Amino acid sequence: MTFDAGNPEAVKERGSKEQRRVKREHADLSAVMDTAEGRRVIWRMLARCRVHEISFAPGQPAETTAFFEGHRNVGNWLFAELQTRHADAYALMAKEHAEDTDA
């Protein structure tokens, strides 16, 4: 079935579906961030994505930098989601990580 942008009902339905999808995605990330285990996984993902590092790999082929930049792009998206919608959980996650590394 094709989408008819000239049909107000079809436009409204598509908008409602998109709103439900976005709401579900936020709830999914909240569920992950509500557990210590989930926060540890997310912390490792952010570290693995090199969010707080440069992507440039001197002395390596350009593809290596591009590969690192792809990782960083995913990490930046996740970091932005956490900062804008789950800031308290992110702060808790950072605190827990600091406590774990001090032990």
N, C-alpha and C positions, 0 to 999 in steps of 0.2 A: 504494500500500500504506500502510495506517495503522499508526501506532506503538501498540503494546499495552504500556502501562506496567505491566500486571499480569503480563507475561511476563518472568521473570528473564533468559532468554537474550536477548530483545530489548533489555532495559535494559543488559545487559553489552556487547552489540554496539555500541549507540549510544555508550556510554562509551568503548569502545576507539576508535571512529571519531573521537570528539572529541579524545581524547588524541593520536591521530596527526595530526589537523589542527593542533592547537596546537604540537606538536613541529615540524611542517613550517613553520609560520609563523615560529617562532623561528629555524629553520635558514635560511629565506629572508632574514630581516633580518640574520643573521650573514653570509651571503654578500655582501650589499650593503655591510655595514660592514667587510668584509675587504679592500676595495679603496679606494684613495685617491679614485678617481672617485665611488664610492658614498658615501663619507663627505662629499664636497663637495656632492653632490646632497641628502643628508639635512640638512646644515647649512643650505643654501639653503631647504629646505622648512620647517625650524624657524623660520628668520628670517621667511619669508613668512607663516607661521601666527601670527606675533606672540606667541610663547609667553611672552616676557619683557616684554610690554607690556600696558597696560590696553586694554580694548576700547571704553571710552567714547569717543564722538566728539562733543565739545561743538559745538553749533551745527549739527549734522547731524541728519537725521531719525533716529528710533529704529531704523529698519530698518538703518541703517549700523552702529550699535552691534551689532545682532543679527547682521549679516553678519560683522563682525570677530570676534564671540564664537564663531561657528560655525567660523571658521578656527582660532581659539585652542583650541577643544575638540579638533579633530583633532591639532593640534600638541602639546597636553598629553598625549594618548594616546600619540603617538609618543615624546615625551620620557620618559614613564613607562616605556615598553617599553625604551628605551635605558638608562635609569638602573637598572632592576631586573635586566635580563638581559644588557646589553652595556656595562656601566660602563667597562671598559677601552677599548673601541673608542670610546666617547663622549669619554673623556679624550684619546685620541689625536686624534680629530677636532677637539676644541677647541684642542689644541696646534698642529695643522697650520693651522688657521684663523688663530691668532694669528701664526704664522710668515709666512703668506701676506700678512697685512695689514701686517706690519712691513716687508716687502720693498719 
